[in-house]
């Protein structure tokens, strides 16, 4: 929870449901500080971090796209400063049981 400043409270919601045809959608949303508009395009870049030197190396989110795409899915983020962020992952749905 390094993204939440000390002393701040943040609610986190996890939603799972149908996504695009044949996919399952997983959303992880918070009502935290959000991400500035210019950062979502870089948020998954390796070694990119908004933290000060020594507070993190920026690998946590960088590995997520490769894991998700290796499983046939996709990941995206929507965020607004002061309103929070929502990370959306879509993965292939398991085959229906006979």
Order of alpha helices (4+ residues) and beta strands (2+ residues): beta-beta-alpha-beta-beta
